[in-house]
Structures are given as structure tokens and as C-alpha cells.
Amino acid sequence: MQDLLCISLDILCKVKMLSSKERKGGFFMLIIECSKIKKYYGDRLILDIDNLNIYSEDRIGVVGLNGAGKTTLINILSQRIEPDKGWVKLRGKTEYFSQLEEPEVYEISSEMASKFGVETLWNENMSGGEKTRFKLAKALENESILIFADEPTSNMDIEGIELMEKKLTEYKGALIIISHDRSFLDKLCNKIIEIENGKIKTYEGNYSDYSRQRLHDKERAQFEYEEYIKEKERLGSVIADTKQKIKSIKRPPKRMGNSEARLHKMGGQKAKANLERKVGNLEKRIEHLEVKEKPKKISKIKIDIMPSDYIHSKIIIEGKKVNKSFGNKIIFKDAEFCIYNGSKVALIGPNGCGKSTLVKMIIDKDNSIRLSKGAKIGYFSQDMNILNNSLNIIDNVMESCNYSENFARLLLARLLFKGDDIYKKIDVLSGGEQIKVSFAKILLQDINLLILDEPTNYLDINSLEVMEDTLKEYDRTLLFVSHDRSLISKVADHIMTIENYKIKTFNGTFAEFKEIQSKKKLDKDVNMQIILLENRLSDIVGRLSMQLKKEELEALDKEYYEVLEKLNKLKTLRTTPV
């Protein structure tokens, strides 16, 4: 009995230790604890973290610029790598999956495979999206208390991302996610960790909450800087006035007697000393003012196109009887579409549906597609390298630039190529940096029709938002392929999809498009239920006409009215008439 009591007390102590943080709703288990973390790459200090605790309720999004140390952080927290200084305690079973790594286990259950639409066995011939779904299925199958995910939405179409969101929402454990997908972070996260200059800062809430808090912080920093400057200038003005008063203290008149002159001098010296003391105190006050650095202001970029380059045609791209197939696989069959001048069209759909194929047909000027006279295309694709590796960044951009070098430098600065960075050679840049330079180079060419095929892959959120702002201000025709729902929502005014070998265009925003899609799905589900209930109603009517016992007839009669009531309710839910 005593032994049992000791064991129970030991368990309670451990629970108390693990559940050491109380929040709304009760106690939550401490999963990760770390302190005094430092990590170097060569002489560069990548991470410098005083302390960080991760609890069972935490769903954390990790954000920061490319190279800030996001992957390094989660590798340290998951104990995949050791910090150079400090310590990490990890309690419980965790899972880790990354786009760049194969899974540790190459087989999943048939149940999980079915849920995620993949095979039970891993194979290299899977698409990027299938590989990601397999890794997620494997991570969820192992019943861990925490999942680490490094860029899980890369190579995923919108349908796949939404499936991942659903499954991770249902997951009961903690999450630590690195992602540039802001919608994804909004759906899943209750906390954001920002890495900047090796330091971390934690924000409560999802990505939108984090953005608002950062904006508030910037506004507060600007206010505090302005108040600091005002106070400094006020004190400086008082000092200048006081010094002028010191200078104005007159010497004794020549006709004044010695005793009077002595008294005058003593009074003047006393007043001068008081004033000098005041100046000294004021200068000390300036010295002790809390210095506020001037917040960096980010200039907006607007691409102004010369009037001579305007296209006056109403339709800038038109496709008629568009046909395309690869072997037995049909992509388009007698498809038709048109893109209006000045519109911003997002081309969306599942991986493999033909988005990039359509873009390439436009670029190659397929016989079934007509471009307006005077259209000058700027085309970005991750498969096409338009950069000259022998040149530096600024020389690459200026090679075909239709704008001044100052303007080009301004755009590059917004893309975080500042100071001497613009003189870096292309071959030393990361993949994300090369994408940014390619984007700048294309955007600054003599173009009036911009076509982008998956431009956001490998970009950090900051650069993505710069691209987003720039495209919003772009006042010419834009066609872009993307799975980034935030980008689509903020930029597109038309949505183009590929369905059943046809090309469909929706005139409206992504939110409006999703609303229509939701209604269609609801109607589809409702109609299916209506069909089932109508079949059951017919069956009941048929049985009521038969010779049955009184009890059976009463039961059928009751069921008839119940089914009829459900049927009438469902018919009212339909958003579109049949």
C-alpha cells in the first residue's frame, strides 16, 4: 500500500512538472524546454535564444526571412541537431516531416493511405503533392504529441492544402510549422514565432493577428521616435535660450563705484553660475533620454507604363477550340476562353490539370490562341532561367530594364537587396533570391502583359508580400498560376479554372468564387440526400399499398411523414433551383 502511495505521488509530481503552465481551460503539458541557445554557422551567430517553452496546446508558425534560421530552430527543438551552447529538453514522442527529406518509414496503413489518397508504399514516382500527403499520413499515424513541419504546403495544390488543414485541425497534438502560406498559418496557428537577427519574438494569435501586432508595433515605434525627437529639440531649444541669457549678463558700468561694481559682479556671477548649472542639467537630461531609432520606412512601388504602350483592345488573349492531349491523356477539348484587357486572372486547379500547359500554349502562340496586337509579354517560370550568371544583380536587371536605375534599385531594395547586395553574382544567390531577381528583371522590362507561373515558391513571407503589393499596383493585364490563397485573394479579380477539359472563367474575387463553390457543393450534397429520401419515400408508399399488419402500417405511416418533413427541409436548403 505504501509503495502504491509513493508511486502515485511520483506520478502526480511528474504531471505537475509537465503541466507547469496554467492557461484558460486548465493546465497544459510542457513538451519542450530550452535555455541559453546559441548556434553558429562559421563566425555567424544564427540563433541566440534566452529561453523558449512549448506546451501541448501550442500551434506555432515560425516566420522570418530566408536564411534567418527557421529550419535550424526546429532542428534544434526536435534534437536533430545540437546547439553550440545551451540545452534542450524534449518530452514525449514527436514527428518531423520536410519537403526535402524522405520519410523514415516507407509504409503506411491502408486506412491512412485511403484518407490521403496515396499508395501504402512510398515510391519515388509519386508527385510532389502525393509525397507530402504520404509524409503527413505517416506523421499522423504514429500518435505523436507534437509534429514539426518544414514548408509542408510546397508542391501542394489548393485542394491538397485544404485537406492538410483539415487533418491537422483534427490532430490533437501540438504543431510547429515553417510556412510561407499565410492562409495556412491563419487556419492552424495560435502563436507566431518571428526570427530576426538571431533573436525570437513571440506573438499570440495567428498570422493575421501577428501582422496587425507588427503594424501596431511599427506605429508605436514611429510615435515614440517622434516624441523623442520633439523632447530632444525642446531641451535643445531651452539650452540655446539659456546660453543666450548667459551671454547677455552685462559687465558693471564704468561709472559704477568699486563696492557697487563688486556687488553687481557677484550677482551676475551667481546668476551665470545658476544658468550654467541649468544648461548642464538639461544636457544630462538629453544624455539620459532613451534613444529611439528612426523606424525604417518602406517605399511603395508602382510600375507606371508609358501611354504609348497601352493596348486599346477589349480582349487581350482569346482561345477558340483549344485542344491538347499527351498520348491518351486529354487536357483540353474544344475549350474556349478570353482574358480582358486590364484584368488580373488567377489560373487555379489541381496539380496536373493543365495550368502550365495552357500558359505555355499562350507563350508559344498556339494556333488556337490569339493575342491582341501590341501585346508585349513578360513571362516568369521556375523552369526558365532568364538570369545571366556572369553578371551581378543590378547588371542583370538593367540588361533589359525600361526604367531608371534608381527605380530598379528601389524595387530591389524592397526585395531586400540593399547596399552592396546588388553587386552579388547570381551564382552565389539562393533559389529564393534568384526568383526575386528574375521577378524584378521581368517586371521592369518593356511589357504590358505579365504572365507568372508559380512565382511564389521558395519566397519568404516578406518577399511574397512585396510581390503581392507590386502586383496589386500593376495596372496592366496579369495572368498568374498560383496555389497561394492569400496572393490570389488580394490580387485577382478573375478566377480561371480547368474542369472536364474545358476552361472556365469566373468574374469576381477568390472569396466570391469560393462562396459559389461552397454553395454548389452544398447543393450537390443536398441533392444526393434528396434523391435518397425520395427513393425511400417511394419505397414506403409501395409498402403502404400492401397487405400489412396494423403495427407495421402505423410504423410506415409515421416514417412517411418523418421522411416527408426531412425532404421538405432539404429542398429549402438548395441555393439553386433544379
C-alpha positions in Angstrom: 0.0 0.0 0.0 2.8 2.4 0.9 4.6 1.5 -2.3 1.5 2.3 -4.3 1.1 5.6 -2.5 4.7 6.5 -3.3 4.2 5.6 -7.0 1.0 7.8 -7.1 2.8 10.7 -5.5 5.6 10.3 -8.0 3.2 10.4 -10.9 1.5 13.5 -9.5 4.8 15.3 -9.2 5.7 14.4 -12.8 2.3 15.7 -14.0 2.8 18.9 -12.1 6.2 19.3 -13.6 5.0 18.7 -17.1 1.8 20.7 -16.7 3.6 23.7 -15.2 1.8 26.4 -17.1 -1.8 27.3 -16.3 -3.9 28.9 -19.0 -7.6 29.4 -19.8 -9.2 26.0 -19.6 -6.6 24.5 -17.2 -3.1 23.1 -17.3 -1.1 22.1 -20.4 1.8 19.8 -20.6 5.3 21.2 -21.1 6.7 19.4 -24.2 9.9 21.3 -25.0 12.0 23.4 -22.7 15.2 25.2 -23.8 17.6 27.8 -22.4 20.6 29.9 -23.5 20.6 28.5 -27.0 23.3 29.7 -29.4 24.0 28.3 -32.8 26.8 29.4 -35.2 27.5 28.7 -38.8 31.1 29.6 -39.1 31.5 33.0 -37.4 27.9 33.9 -38.0 25.6 33.7 -35.0 22.4 32.2 -36.4 20.3 31.8 -33.2 20.6 33.5 -29.9 17.7 32.4 -27.7 17.4 33.1 -24.0 14.6 30.6 -23.3 11.6 29.0 -25.0 8.9 26.7 -23.8 6.5 24.7 -26.0 3.2 23.4 -24.5 0.7 20.8 -25.6 -1.8 23.5 -26.7 0.7 25.4 -28.8 0.3 25.5 -32.6 3.2 27.6 -33.7 4.0 29.2 -37.0 7.7 30.1 -37.4 8.4 33.0 -39.8 11.4 35.0 -40.9 13.4 35.9 -43.9 15.2 33.3 -46.0 18.3 32.3 -44.1 17.0 33.7 -40.7 17.4 30.3 -39.1 13.8 28.8 -39.2 14.8 25.3 -40.1 17.8 25.4 -37.8 15.4 26.3 -34.9 13.1 23.4 -35.4 16.0 21.0 -36.0 17.4 22.1 -32.5 14.0 21.9 -30.9 13.4 18.4 -32.3 17.0 17.4 -31.2 18.0 16.6 -34.8 21.0 18.9 -34.3 22.8 20.1 -31.2 23.1 23.8 -30.3 26.6 25.1 -29.8 25.6 26.4 -26.4 22.6 25.9 -24.1 20.3 22.9 -23.7 17.0 21.5 -24.9 14.7 19.1 -23.1 12.2 17.2 -25.2 9.4 15.2 -23.5 7.3 12.8 -25.4 7.1 11.3 -28.9 7.4 13.7 -31.9 7.2 13.6 -35.6 9.1 15.6 -38.2 8.5 16.0 -41.9 10.1 18.2 -44.5 9.7 18.7 -48.2 13.4 18.0 -48.7 13.6 14.7 -46.9 12.3 11.2 -47.5 10.2 9.7 -44.7 11.9 7.4 -42.1 9.1 4.8 -42.7 8.2 3.8 -46.2 4.9 2.2 -45.5 1.6 3.4 -44.0 -1.7 1.7 -43.2 -4.3 1.2 -45.9 -6.7 3.3 -43.8 -4.3 6.3 -43.8 -3.5 5.8 -47.4 -7.2 5.9 -48.3 -7.7 9.1 -46.2 -4.9 10.9 -48.0 -5.4 9.5 -51.5 -1.9 7.8 -51.7 -0.4 4.3 -52.0 0.5 2.4 -48.9 4.1 2.2 -50.0 6.4 5.1 -50.7 7.8 5.4 -54.2 9.9 8.0 -56.0 7.5 8.2 -58.9 4.9 9.9 -56.7 4.1 13.6 -57.5 5.3 16.3 -55.1 1.8 16.6 -53.6 1.5 12.8 -53.2 4.8 12.6 -51.4 3.7 15.4 -49.0 0.4 13.7 -48.3 2.2 10.4 -47.6 4.6 12.1 -45.1 1.7 13.8 -43.3 -0.2 10.5 -43.2 2.8 8.8 -41.7 3.2 11.6 -39.1 -0.4 11.4 -38.0 -0.4 7.7 -37.9 2.2 7.5 -35.2 0.1 9.3 -32.5 2.8 11.7 -31.5 2.3 14.6 -29.1 4.0 17.1 -31.4 4.5 17.4 -35.2 7.3 19.5 -36.8 6.6 20.5 -40.4 9.0 22.4 -42.6 7.2 24.0 -45.6 4.5 21.4 -45.8 2.4 23.2 -48.4 5.1 23.4 -51.1 4.2 21.5 -54.3 0.6 21.2 -53.0 -2.4 22.4 -54.9 -5.2 24.2 -53.1 -7.3 21.0 -52.7 -4.3 19.2 -51.1 -3.5 22.2 -48.8 -7.2 22.3 -47.6 -7.1 18.5 -47.0 -3.9 19.0 -44.9 -5.5 21.9 -43.0 -8.5 19.7 -42.2 -6.4 16.8 -40.9 -4.0 19.0 -38.9 -7.0 20.8 -37.4 -8.4 17.4 -36.2 -5.0 16.5 -34.8 -5.0 16.8 -31.0 -1.2 17.4 -30.5 1.0 20.5 -30.8 2.3 21.8 -34.1 5.4 23.7 -35.0 5.2 24.8 -38.7 7.5 26.7 -41.0 5.4 28.0 -43.9 5.1 31.0 -46.2 1.4 30.2 -46.8 -0.3 32.9 -44.7 -3.8 31.3 -45.1 -2.4 28.0 -43.8 -0.9 29.8 -40.8 -4.1 31.6 -40.2 -6.1 28.4 -40.1 -3.8 26.4 -37.9 -1.8 28.6 -35.6 -2.5 30.2 -32.3 1.0 31.6 -31.9 3.7 33.0 -34.2 7.4 33.0 -33.6 9.4 35.5 -35.6 13.1 35.1 -36.1 15.1 38.3 -36.8 18.9 38.8 -36.4 19.1 35.6 -34.4 16.5 36.6 -31.8 13.0 35.3 -31.5 9.9 37.2 -30.6 6.6 35.5 -29.8 3.2 36.8 -30.9 -0.1 35.4 -29.6 -2.7 34.6 -32.3 -2.5 33.5 -36.0 -0.6 35.2 -38.8 -3.2 37.9 -39.3 -3.0 38.7 -35.6 0.8 38.8 -35.9 0.6 41.2 -38.9 -1.7 43.5 -37.0 0.6 43.4 -33.9 3.6 44.2 -36.1 1.8 47.1 -37.7 0.9 48.4 -34.2 4.5 48.0 -33.1 5.7 50.0 -36.1 3.2 52.7 -35.5 4.1 52.8 -31.8 7.8 52.9 -32.7 7.2 55.8 -35.1 5.2 57.7 -32.4 7.9 57.1 -29.7 10.6 58.3 -32.2 8.7 61.4 -33.0 8.2 62.1 -29.2 11.9 61.5 -28.6 12.8 64.0 -31.4 10.3 66.6 -30.1 11.7 66.3 -26.5 15.3 66.5 -27.7 14.6 69.5 -29.8 12.7 71.2 -26.9 15.5 70.6 -24.5 18.0 71.8 -27.1 16.0 75.0 -27.6 15.9 75.7 -23.8 19.7 75.1 -23.7 20.2 77.6 -26.6 18.0 80.2 -24.9 19.8 79.7 -21.6 23.2 80.1 -23.2 22.0 83.3 -24.8 20.9 84.6 -21.3 24.4 83.8 -20.0 25.9 85.8 -22.8 23.6 88.7 -22.0 24.6 89.1 -18.4 26.2 92.6 -18.6 29.5 93.8 -17.1 29.3 96.6 -14.5 29.1 100.1 -15.9 32.4 102.1 -15.9 31.0 104.9 -13.7 29.9 102.4 -11.0 31.9 102.5 -7.7 34.1 99.7 -6.7 31.8 98.4 -4.0 28.7 98.7 -6.3 30.6 97.0 -9.1 31.7 94.2 -6.8 28.1 93.6 -5.7 26.9 93.7 -9.4 29.7 91.3 -10.4 28.8 88.9 -7.6 25.1 88.9 -8.5 26.0 88.4 -12.2 28.4 85.6 -11.4 25.7 83.9 -9.2 23.1 84.2 -12.0 25.6 83.0 -14.6 26.5 80.0 -12.4 22.8 79.1 -11.9 22.2 79.3 -15.7 25.3 77.3 -16.5 24.1 74.7 -13.9 20.8 74.7 -15.6 22.5 74.1 -19.0 24.5 71.2 -17.5 21.3 69.6 -16.1 19.5 70.0 -19.4 22.4 68.4 -21.3 22.4 65.5 -18.8 18.6 65.1 -19.4 19.3 64.8 -23.2 22.1 62.2 -22.5 19.7 60.2 -20.3 16.8 60.3 -22.8 16.0 56.8 -24.0 17.3 56.8 -27.6 14.7 55.8 -30.1 16.0 54.7 -33.5 14.2 56.1 -36.6 11.9 53.3 -37.9 12.6 52.2 -41.4 10.1 53.4 -43.9 9.4 51.1 -46.9 8.6 52.9 -50.1 5.7 51.7 -52.2 6.4 50.5 -55.7 4.1 51.5 -58.6 5.0 50.4 -62.1 3.9 53.2 -64.4 3.6 52.2 -68.0 4.1 54.8 -70.8 0.9 55.8 -72.6 2.3 54.6 -75.9 2.4 51.1 -74.6 -1.3 51.0 -73.7 -3.4 48.3 -75.5 -6.8 49.5 -76.5 -8.3 46.2 -77.4 -11.1 44.9 -75.1 -9.8 41.3 -75.2 -6.1 40.8 -74.9 -6.0 36.9 -75.1 -8.6 34.7 -76.7 -8.8 31.0 -77.2 -11.2 29.2 -79.5 -11.4 25.4 -80.0 -8.4 24.8 -77.8 -7.3 21.2 -78.0 -4.4 19.5 -76.3 -3.5 15.9 -75.3 -0.4 13.9 -74.3 -0.8 10.4 -75.6 -4.2 9.1 -74.4 -4.4 11.9 -71.7 -6.7 14.7 -72.9 -6.0 18.1 -71.4 -8.3 20.4 -73.4 -11.1 19.5 -75.8 -12.7 22.3 -77.8 -12.1 24.7 -74.9 -12.7 28.4 -75.2 -11.7 31.4 -73.0 -10.9 35.1 -73.2 -8.9 37.4 -70.9 -10.0 41.0 -70.8 -7.5 43.9 -71.0 -6.5 45.2 -67.6 -7.9 42.1 -65.7 -5.9 40.2 -63.1 -6.6 36.5 -63.7 -5.6 33.7 -61.3 -5.4 30.3 -63.0 -6.1 27.7 -60.3 -6.8 24.0 -60.2 -5.3 20.6 -59.1 -1.8 19.6 -60.0 -1.7 18.1 -63.5 -4.9 19.6 -64.7 -3.2 21.6 -67.4 -2.4 25.1 -66.0 1.2 25.3 -67.0 0.3 23.7 -70.4 -2.2 26.5 -71.1 0.4 29.1 -70.1 3.0 27.5 -72.4 0.4 27.4 -75.3 -0.2 31.2 -74.8 3.6 31.9 -74.7 4.2 29.7 -77.8 1.3 31.4 -79.6 -0.6 28.2 -80.4 -2.8 28.4 -83.5 -6.0 28.2 -81.3 -5.0 31.2 -79.2 -5.0 34.8 -80.4 -3.1 37.7 -78.7 -4.1 41.3 -79.2 -1.8 43.3 -81.5 0.8 45.2 -79.5 0.9 42.7 -76.6 4.3 42.5 -75.1 4.6 39.5 -72.8 6.8 39.3 -69.7 6.9 35.7 -68.7 8.2 34.1 -65.5 8.5 30.3 -65.0 10.7 28.5 -62.5 11.8 26.2 -65.3 13.1 29.1 -67.3 16.3 30.9 -66.2 16.4 34.4 -67.6 19.4 35.4 -65.4 23.0 35.8 -66.7 25.2 34.1 -64.2 28.2 36.1 -65.3 26.6 39.4 -64.2 25.7 40.8 -60.8 22.1 41.5 -59.7 21.9 45.2 -60.8 23.5 44.5 -64.2 21.1 41.6 -64.7 18.1 43.8 -64.0 19.4 46.7 -66.1 20.2 44.4 -69.0 16.6 44.8 -70.3 15.2 47.5 -68.0 12.7 50.0 -69.3 13.1 52.2 -66.2 15.8 54.3 -64.5 18.5 52.6 -62.4 17.3 54.4 -59.3 13.8 52.9 -59.8 15.4 49.5 -60.3 17.4 49.9 -57.1 14.3 50.9 -55.2 12.4 47.7 -56.3 15.5 45.6 -55.4 15.7 47.3 -52.0 12.1 46.3 -51.3 13.1 42.8 -52.2 15.8 43.1 -49.6 18.7 43.6 -52.0 20.2 46.6 -50.2 23.5 48.5 -50.4 26.3 46.3 -51.8 24.0 43.3 -52.1 23.0 44.4 -55.6 26.6 43.7 -56.7 26.4 40.0 -55.8 26.9 37.5 -58.6 23.9 35.3 -59.5 25.6 32.0 -58.8 26.0 32.8 -55.1 22.3 33.5 -54.6 19.8 31.1 -53.0 16.9 29.8 -55.0 14.5 32.2 -53.4 16.9 35.2 -54.1 17.2 34.2 -57.8 13.4 34.1 -58.1 13.2 37.7 -56.7 15.9 38.9 -59.1 14.0 37.2 -62.0 10.8 38.8 -60.9 12.3 42.3 -60.8 14.0 41.8 -64.2 10.8 40.7 -65.9 8.7 43.4 -64.2 11.0 46.2 -65.3 11.1 45.2 -69.0 9.1 46.9 -71.7 5.9 44.8 -71.2 2.2 45.2 -70.9 1.1 41.6 -70.4 2.6 39.8 -67.4 2.3 36.0 -67.1 3.6 34.3 -64.0 3.8 30.5 -63.5 4.1 29.7 -59.7 6.2 32.7 -58.8 5.9 32.3 -55.0 7.7 29.0 -54.4 10.8 29.4 -52.2 10.0 33.0 -51.2 9.9 34.1 -47.6 6.7 35.9 -46.5 8.3 39.4 -46.6 9.3 39.0 -50.3 5.9 37.4 -51.0 4.1 40.4 -49.6 6.3 42.8 -51.6 5.4 40.8 -54.8 1.8 40.9 -53.7 1.8 44.7 -53.2 3.6 45.3 -56.5 1.1 43.1 -58.5 -1.8 44.9 -56.8 -0.4 48.2 -58.1 0.4 46.8 -61.6 -2.1 48.4 -63.9 -1.9 46.1 -66.9 -3.1 42.6 -67.7 -1.9 39.9 -65.4 -2.3 36.1 -65.7 -0.7 34.1 -62.9 -0.7 30.4 -61.8 -0.6 30.1 -58.0 -1.7 28.0 -55.1 -1.1 30.8 -52.6 -4.6 31.7 -51.5 -3.6 35.0 -49.8 -2.0 36.2 -53.1 -5.0 35.1 -55.1 -7.4 36.8 -52.7 -5.5 40.1 -52.7 -4.6 40.4 -56.4 -7.0 38.5 -58.6 -10.3 40.0 -59.9 -11.0 36.9 -62.2 -10.6 33.2 -61.4 -9.9 30.8 -64.2 -10.3 27.0 -63.7 -9.8 23.9 -65.9 -12.7 21.4 -65.5 -13.6 18.4 -67.7 -11.3 19.5 -70.5 -12.9 23.0 -70.6 -11.6 26.4 -69.4 -14.0 28.3 -67.2 -13.7 31.9 -66.1 -15.4 33.4 -63.0 -15.7 37.2 -63.0 -15.0 38.1 -59.3 -12.7 37.7 -56.4 -11.4 34.5 -54.9 -13.7 34.9 -51.9 -16.7 35.2 -54.2 -15.6 32.2 -56.2 -15.2 30.1 -53.0 -18.6 31.1 -51.8 -20.2 30.0 -55.1 -18.2 26.7 -55.0 -19.4 26.1 -51.4 -23.0 26.6 -52.5 -22.5 24.2 -55.4 -21.0 21.6 -53.1 -23.9 22.1 -50.6 -26.4 21.8 -53.4 -24.7 18.6 -54.6 -24.8 17.1 -51.1 -28.4 18.2 -50.6 -29.5 16.8 -54.0 -27.9 13.5 -53.2 -29.7 13.3 -49.8 -33.0 14.4 -51.6 -32.6 11.6 -54.1 -32.1 9.0 -51.3 -35.1 10.3 -49.3 -37.3 10.4 -52.4 -36.3 6.8 -53.1 -37.2 5.9 -49.5 -40.5 7.7 -49.8 -41.4 5.7 -52.9 -40.5 2.5 -51.2 -42.7 3.4 -48.2 -45.6 4.3 -50.5 -45.2 1.0 -52.2 -45.2 -0.9 -49.0 -48.2 1.0 -47.7 -50.3 -0.4 -50.6 -49.5 -3.9 -49.5 -51.4 -6.0 -47.0 -49.6 -5.5 -43.7 -50.3 -5.8 -40.0 -51.7 -2.7 -38.2 -48.5 -2.1 -36.3 -46.4 -2.2 -39.5 -48.8 0.2 -41.2 -48.6 2.6 -38.3 -44.8 2.5 -38.3 -44.6 3.0 -42.0 -47.2 5.9 -41.8 -45.1 7.5 -39.1 -41.9 7.1 -41.1 -43.6 8.5 -44.2 -44.3 11.8 -42.5 -40.9 12.0 -40.9 -39.2 11.4 -44.3 -41.5 13.9 -46.0 -40.6 16.5 -43.4 -36.9 16.0 -43.9 -37.4 16.1 -47.6 -39.2 19.5 -47.5 -36.5 20.9 -45.2 -33.7 19.8 -47.5 -35.4 21.4 -50.5 -35.4 24.7 -48.8 -31.6 24.4 -48.3 -31.0 24.3 -52.0 -29.4 27.6 -53.2 -30.2 27.0 -56.9 -33.4 25.6 -58.4 -33.2 22.2 -60.1 
